[in-house]
Amino acid sequence: MAGEPATGKRAMDVAEAHRRHIHERYYDLSYAMQRGLGEVYVTDERFAKAHDDREPGLATYVRDAVHANADRHEP
């Protein structure tokens, strides 16, 4: 989302849609669990590479958007 900060409403809305998708289709995904998943996107080389190959810095951006969304719902 070019020009949109990870803490912006649009990025957080996408992070929330991601959380709901997993929650509704696969398993209960609390905000705390999604935070952990966001960390995996950065710390696991396979996830980081998959994201960053699409756009450099994307793994960190997604993690930051996930954290911002969680903060918005569970301060």
N, C-alpha and C positions, 0 to 999 in steps of 0.2 A: 504494500500500500504506500506507494511513493509519496513522500512528504508528510505522511500521517505518523505522528509519534505513537510509540507502543502504548503509551498511557492515554491516548485519545479515545474518544467514545467509539469511533468506528472500529479500531483495533480491538478494544475490549468487547465489543459486540460480536466480533468474529471469534474471539476466544470463548465467549459464552456459548455461541452456536456449536463450537467444537466440543465443549464440555457436555452440552445437552445431547449432541449426537451420540457420543460414547455412552452417556448415562442412559439414554432411552433404548439403545440398540444392543449394548454389550454388557455393561455392569454399572452398579452404582458408582458414580464419580463425584465425590465431594470436592469442594474447592481446595481443601488441603491435599487431597490426592492429585488433583490436577496440577497443583504447584509442583509436586514431586515429578509428575510427568514432564512438566516444563523444564525442570532441572535436567532430566534425562536427555532432552533435546539438545542440551549444551554439553553435558559431561560425557555422554556416550558417543564415541567417535563416529559410529555408524549413523546415528540420528543426526549429529551435527553436520556430517558430510552430506547426507541426503538433503538437508535443508540448505546448507551453504552452497552446494553445487547449483541450486536453483537461483540463489541470490546471496552473495557474500553478506554475512551478518544476519541472515534470516533466522538462524537458530536462536540467537540472543534476542532478536526482536520478538519472536514468538514467545519465548520464555518470559520476557518482560511484559508482554500483553497479557499472558496468563496470570502473572502475579498481580498486575494492575486490576484485572477483572476480579480476581479473588478478593483483593482489598476492597473493591467497590461493594462486594456482597457480604463479606465477613471482615469488617474492619478490625 
